[in-house]
Structures are given as C-alpha cells and as structure tokens.
Amino acid sequence: LIMESSDKKITAIIGGSKVSSKLDVVSSMIKRCNKIIIGGGMANTFLKARGYDVGKSLVEDDLIEKVKILEEEAKTIGVELLLPIDVVISNEFSHNALIRNIDVGEDCNNWMILDVGTKSITQNKQHLQNSDIIVWNGPMGVFEIDIFANGTKEIALVLSELAETKTVIAGGGDSIAAINKYGLADKFTHISTGGGAMLEYL
C-alpha cells in the first residue's frame, strides 16, 4: 500500500557491501520510487561503472554491465539514482587508519572507499527533506569502525527527525544495528528485522 502511493514522493536509501544481493531489489524499486540513494560498498560498483577511480575498494566487476543497464533503466523512467559525490578513503580497515575525504573523480591512490563524504551527506539530507516516504536498508559505510561511521550515523539521525512528519521505514540487520547504536529505535515509523525481504515485500 505504501509503495502504491502515486501522489507521494518516495525515496529509497540502499546501502550495504554488495550489489549482487540487492540488484533485483534495486531494479524493482526503480519502478516505485522517485529517487534512490546508493551508498555503502555497493556504491563502488556503480561509481566504477560510471568510469570513476575507486582504488582498491570492494567492487563486483562482473556486475558492472548489469549496473549500467540499471542506470539506463532509471534514466528512461525518470528516476534519480544518486551516488556519492565525495567519499572517505583509507589505507586500511582500522580504528587508527589514515583517512581522507575526496571528491568522486579524484585519484584514490589505491586506497579504499569506506564511507560517504560530507558533501554527499548534505546532498542526501536535502533529497530526504523533499520526500514523503523514505525506505532505508543498508549502511552508508563501514559503520562498525567509528571513523567510517559518519555517513550511516548522519542518515540515521536525520531519518529519526524526519519520522516526526514523514513515513520512515528501516530494515535489515545492519540498519537496525546502526539505529540501536545511536539509540534511535523508538523514533522510526516502522523497523523490520528483514532487509532484502522487506524491500522485496514493499
């Protein structure tokens, strides 16, 4: 019923590590949403498909062509697929790692993309402010390590505030873990333990 609200502006935020686990779901959501914000490790495959340098980041090279088809499908329908415009890169998975915030398109210097950057967070917030219904599944970065958690934390915080006036649904183990990490569970319209299952149901 929620996803059939044709008069409502619907935004999906889809993150997590791999495109492969959510490719079909993204394809389905394109037909139901006005905007889809892509984050997490899966954004790297989308960025590489657009020709950007992603260094040593997690990428599913075998899915690049499918991602390009998905982008064309979204463009044809008129749905905005929003990728990070800047990213946090690092030389290692570590609490003490070196980190830099760079614009997408800059040289990654063989570092890994591990979170969305500050400009992306600002952009995402603006798009979410203009939505009526928001569905969130998957973190925006490696939120288990605090220096790579800013993108996920900021999304969780802004969604908890927007839930006062909008329908905000979150699902999936990682999203719930992030919501609980920041003590926001009681702020959301609905939280589902299923991630991919929730998106498939919607």
N, C-alpha and C positions, 0 to 999 in steps of 0.2 A: 504493500500500500504506500509506504514511504517513497519508494523509488518510482511510483507512478504519478507523483505529484507534478504534473507537467507545468504548473504555474509557478513552481518553486525553483530557486537556483540551488543546484546540488553540486557539492564539491566532494571528491574522494581524495583522501591522502593515503597513498600506498607506498610503504617502505619495506624494510627488511633486506636480507642479504642477497636473495636470488630472484631473478626474473622468471626462471623456469617454474617455480612453484606458484607464480601468480600471473603468468602470461594469459591464460584463458580468462581469468577473472578480470584482468585489465581490459581485455577485448570486450567482455560483456559490459563492464562499467562505462566504456566509451559510449555505448548506446543509451545510457541512462543519466549520465552526468553532464554538467556544463563545463566543469574543469576537473582535471586530475593532476594532483601534485605528486610527483615521483621523488622519493628520497631513499636513503639507505644505500646499501651496496648495489642494489638493483639499478640505481640511477647511473652507475658507472657504465653499464652496458648500453644504456640509452645515450649517454654522453659520447661514448666511443663510436656508436652508430652515426652520430652527427659529425664525427671527424675530430673530436677533441682529444687531447693528450690526457690519459688517465694514469700514466706511470705504471707502477706495479700493483695497482688496485685490483680487487676482485672483479673479473669480467667474464661473462659467458659468451665467448667468441662464436660459438655455434648457434647462438640465438640472435646475432646482430641483424641478419637479413629479416628475421621474423619481426624484430623490433622496428625496423624500417617500414615494413608493411603496416604495422600497428600505427605508426606515426602518420602514414598516408591516410589510413582509415579515419583517424581522428580529425585530420585536416579536412577531409572530404565532408565529414559530418558537421564540422564546425565546433569541435570540442578542443579546448585548450589543454595540451599536455605540457605541464610546467615542470621543467627540470631545474636543478640548482644553477644559479648564476655565479655563485662563488662557493668554494669548498675549503674545508680544513684538511690539510695534508700532513702526513707524519712519516718518519723514517722507520717506525716500529710500533707494534701493539704493546704499549707500556704506559704505566702511570707517569713515568718520568721521561717520556719520549719528547723529542723536539717537534714542535708544531708550527705551521704557517697557515695563514688564511690567504688564499689566492683567488683571483677571478678565473672562472672557467675560460679556457683558451690559453692561459699561461702555461709554461712548461712545468710539469710536475716533478722534473728532475729525478725520475724513478722512485719517487715517494708514493705512498698510498693515500687515497682519499678515504677518510674515516668519519667525516661529518659534513653537514651542510654549513656554509659560511654565514656571516652576519647579514649580508645583503639579501641572501636567499630567505633568511628568517623574516626579515622585514617585508619582503615581497609576498611571502606566504601569508603573513598576518593580514596584509591588505586584501588579498583574494578571499580569505576566510571571512573577513568583516562583511563582504558583499554577498555572502552565501546565506541561504535559509536553512539548508540541511547539510550536515557535514558527517562523513563517514571516515573513520580513521582506522587503518590496520597497518602496523609495522613501524618500527623506529626509523628515525632520520639519519642515524649514525650508530657507532659502537657505544651505545649509552651506558654499557656496563662499566666502562672506564670514564671517569668524570671529565677528563679533558676532551673527550669526544662526545659528551652528552648534551651539549648546549642546544643543538637543533631539536632533539627529542624533548628536552625539558621545556623549551620555549613553546613548542607546539602543544604540549600537554597543558601548560599554564594558560595559553590563550584560548584553547578549546574549553577549559573549565570555566573561563569567564563568559565565553560566548554561549555556553549552555544555559545561561540565565534567560536568554531571549531567543535562542535558536534550538533546533533539534540536533543534538550531537551524540553520535553513536560511535563507540570504540570497541574493537575486538581483537583477539589474538593474545597469546601468552606474553609476548614481548611488550605489546602496547599496555597490557594490564600491569606488567611488572614496572613499567615506567610510571604509569599513573599512580600505582601504590608507592613507588619510591618517593614521589613528591607529595603524597598524602592527598590526592585529588579525587579519589574513587567516588565520593558522595556528590560530586559536582556534575557528573555527566548524566545525560538523559537516559542512556542505557549502555551497559557494558556487557559484552558477550565473551565467554571463555573461548569460543571458536573464532579463529581469524579468517582463514580461507573459506571455512564453512559458512561463516556469517556473510561474507561477500557474495558467495555463491547463492545463498538463500535470498539476499536482497536483490 
